[in-house]
Amino acid sequence: MSQFGVRSPGHEGAGIVVKLGSNVKNFKLGDRAGLKPIWNVCGSCELCWSDKECYCPSAVYTGLAQTGSYQQYVVSPALYTSPIPEGVSDEIAGPIMCSASTIYRSLMESGLKPGNWACFAGGGGGVGAQGVMLAKAMGFRPIVVDTGDLKRDLATKVAGAEAFVDFKTSKDVAEEVKMIADGKGAHG
């Protein structure tokens, strides 16, 4: 990190607003807020104008080119800060700022519709499990491909996957996924 001049890594976080810039209108002191992986973008390239600012070649990333969240106080532009509702802990909200928003964006851009099968390779891990929960909430039918009883339990009992394929014990993972998904295969 030192090659970028960053004093503190950390690309996601949550906390309480303790100071506001003079132009900030969407937060007040004491509000709960989450900080995102992107700190700023150019706002003028084709990617920024086509809802793909996360690919902006001039993007400034939190915790890399800008001081991150591994400290007591951080500065975050209001545009890349999200309000956190009461009742959602910082430990839950922080990771949502990156991993859940990443998988959410992927699901939104997938073209899947309610009732479609969605297959998650590695869906028994943190990001995958969030994807399974979001997919389920969006009406998709999640299938997880991973290995082990702990991953199976996380994917099916906690996240809500309809099916789990253990890639270490399956004779043919693709065929098993296909058969689970009505004999046709997953839609995405």
C-alpha positions as CSV (number, residue, x, y, z in Angstrom):
1,M,0.0,0.0,0.0
2,S,2.9,2.4,0.7
3,Q,3.7,2.6,-3.0
4,F,0.4,4.5,-3.4
5,G,1.1,6.7,-0.4
6,V,-1.9,5.3,1.5
7,R,-1.7,5.5,5.3
8,S,-4.7,3.2,6.0
9,P,-6.1,0.4,3.8
10,G,-9.8,-0.8,3.9
11,H,-12.2,-0.3,1.1
12,E,-15.6,-0.6,2.9
13,G,-16.8,0.5,6.2
14,A,-19.7,1.8,8.3
15,G,-20.0,4.4,11.0
16,I,-21.6,7.6,12.2
17,V,-21.3,11.0,10.5
18,V,-19.4,13.4,12.8
19,K,-18.6,16.2,10.4
20,L,-20.1,17.5,7.1
21,G,-18.8,19.3,4.1
22,S,-20.5,22.6,3.3
23,N,-22.3,21.2,0.2
24,V,-23.5,18.0,1.8
25,K,-27.3,18.0,1.9
26,N,-28.2,14.3,2.1
27,F,-26.7,13.6,5.6
28,K,-26.8,15.2,9.0
29,L,-24.6,14.8,12.0
30,G,-25.3,11.6,13.8
31,D,-26.6,9.7,10.7
32,R,-25.2,6.2,10.1
33,A,-23.4,5.9,6.8
34,G,-21.4,3.4,4.8
35,L,-18.3,4.0,2.8
36,K,-17.9,2.4,-0.6
37,P,-14.8,1.1,-2.5
38,I,-14.9,4.0,-5.0
39,W,-13.9,7.4,-3.6
40,N,-14.3,9.4,-6.9
41,V,-14.5,9.1,-10.7
42,C,-13.9,11.6,-13.5
43,G,-17.7,11.8,-14.3
44,S,-17.0,12.7,-17.9
45,C,-15.8,9.5,-19.7
46,E,-18.1,7.2,-21.7
47,L,-18.0,4.7,-18.8
48,C,-19.1,7.2,-16.3
49,W,-21.9,8.4,-18.6
50,S,-23.2,4.9,-19.3
51,D,-23.7,3.7,-15.7
52,K,-20.3,1.9,-15.6
53,E,-18.4,4.4,-13.5
54,C,-16.8,1.5,-11.5
55,Y,-14.7,0.9,-14.7
56,C,-13.6,4.6,-15.1
57,P,-9.9,4.7,-15.9
58,S,-9.6,7.7,-13.6
59,A,-11.4,6.1,-10.6
60,V,-9.9,6.8,-7.2
61,Y,-10.3,3.7,-5.0
62,T,-10.9,3.9,-1.2
63,G,-8.1,2.2,0.7
64,L,-5.7,2.2,-2.3
65,A,-5.3,5.7,-3.8
66,Q,-7.3,7.3,-1.0
67,T,-7.1,6.7,2.8
68,G,-9.3,3.7,3.7
69,S,-11.5,2.6,6.5
70,Y,-9.0,0.9,8.8
71,Q,-9.0,4.0,11.1
72,Q,-11.2,5.8,13.6
73,Y,-12.2,8.6,11.3
74,V,-12.5,8.8,7.5
75,V,-13.5,11.3,4.8
76,S,-15.9,10.0,2.2
77,P,-17.6,11.9,-0.6
78,A,-21.4,12.1,-0.1
79,L,-21.9,10.7,-3.6
80,Y,-20.1,7.4,-2.7
81,T,-21.6,7.2,0.9
82,S,-24.8,5.3,1.6
83,P,-27.2,5.8,4.5
84,I,-27.5,2.8,6.8
85,P,-30.9,2.2,8.4
86,E,-31.3,1.8,12.1
87,G,-31.2,-1.9,13.2
88,V,-28.5,-2.8,10.7
89,S,-25.2,-3.3,12.6
90,D,-21.9,-1.9,11.3
91,E,-20.6,-5.5,11.1
92,I,-23.3,-6.3,8.6
93,A,-23.5,-2.9,6.8
94,G,-19.7,-2.6,6.2
95,P,-19.4,-5.6,3.9
96,I,-22.6,-4.8,2.1
97,M,-20.8,-1.6,0.8
98,C,-18.6,-3.8,-1.4
99,S,-19.3,-7.5,-1.6
100,A,-23.1,-7.4,-1.6
101,S,-23.3,-4.4,-3.9
102,T,-20.9,-6.1,-6.3
103,I,-23.0,-9.3,-6.5
104,Y,-26.2,-7.3,-6.6
105,R,-24.9,-5.4,-9.6
106,S,-24.0,-8.7,-11.3
107,L,-27.5,-10.1,-10.7
108,M,-29.1,-6.9,-12.0
109,E,-27.0,-7.0,-15.2
110,S,-27.5,-10.7,-15.7
111,G,-30.8,-10.5,-17.4
112,L,-32.3,-13.2,-15.1
113,K,-36.0,-13.1,-14.4
114,P,-37.9,-14.4,-11.4
115,G,-38.2,-18.2,-11.6
116,N,-34.8,-18.5,-13.5
117,W,-32.1,-20.8,-12.2
118,A,-29.0,-18.9,-11.0
119,C,-25.8,-21.0,-10.5
120,F,-23.2,-19.7,-8.0
121,A,-19.7,-21.3,-8.3
122,G,-18.2,-20.8,-4.8
123,G,-21.6,-19.9,-3.4
124,G,-20.7,-21.3,0.0
125,G,-18.4,-18.4,0.8
126,G,-19.1,-14.9,2.0
127,V,-19.8,-13.1,-1.3
128,G,-21.5,-16.1,-2.8
129,A,-23.8,-16.5,0.1
130,Q,-24.8,-12.9,-0.1
131,G,-25.5,-13.5,-3.8
132,V,-27.7,-16.5,-3.0
133,M,-29.7,-14.4,-0.5
134,L,-30.1,-11.6,-3.0
135,A,-31.0,-14.0,-5.8
136,K,-33.6,-15.6,-3.6
137,A,-35.1,-12.2,-2.7
138,M,-35.2,-11.3,-6.4
139,G,-37.2,-14.5,-7.2
140,F,-34.4,-16.5,-8.7
141,R,-33.7,-20.2,-8.0
142,P,-30.1,-20.4,-6.6
143,I,-27.9,-23.5,-7.1
144,V,-24.6,-23.5,-5.4
145,V,-21.5,-25.3,-6.5
146,D,-18.9,-25.6,-3.7
147,T,-17.5,-28.3,-1.5
148,G,-17.9,-29.6,2.1
149,D,-20.6,-29.8,4.7
150,L,-20.0,-26.3,6.2
151,K,-20.4,-24.7,2.7
152,R,-23.5,-26.8,2.1
153,D,-25.0,-25.7,5.3
154,L,-24.2,-22.0,4.7
155,A,-25.5,-22.2,1.2
156,T,-28.7,-24.1,1.9
157,K,-29.7,-23.5,5.5
158,V,-28.5,-19.9,5.9
159,A,-28.5,-18.3,2.4
160,G,-31.4,-20.3,1.0
161,A,-30.0,-22.1,-2.0
162,E,-32.5,-24.6,-3.5
163,A,-29.7,-27.0,-4.4
164,F,-26.0,-27.7,-3.6
165,V,-23.6,-29.6,-5.8
166,D,-20.3,-30.7,-4.2
167,F,-17.7,-30.5,-6.9
168,K,-15.4,-33.0,-5.0
169,T,-18.0,-35.7,-4.8
170,S,-20.0,-35.1,-8.0
171,K,-19.2,-37.3,-11.0
172,D,-20.2,-34.5,-13.4
173,V,-20.9,-31.1,-12.0
174,A,-22.3,-29.6,-15.2
175,E,-24.7,-32.5,-15.7
176,E,-25.8,-32.4,-12.1
177,V,-26.5,-28.6,-12.3
178,K,-28.4,-29.3,-15.6
179,M,-30.6,-32.0,-14.0
180,I,-31.4,-29.8,-11.0
181,A,-32.4,-27.0,-13.3
182,D,-35.2,-28.8,-15.0
183,G,-32.9,-30.8,-17.2
184,K,-32.0,-27.7,-19.2
185,G,-29.4,-26.0,-17.1
186,A,-29.1,-22.8,-15.2
187,H,-30.2,-19.5,-16.9
188,G,-27.2,-17.7,-15.4
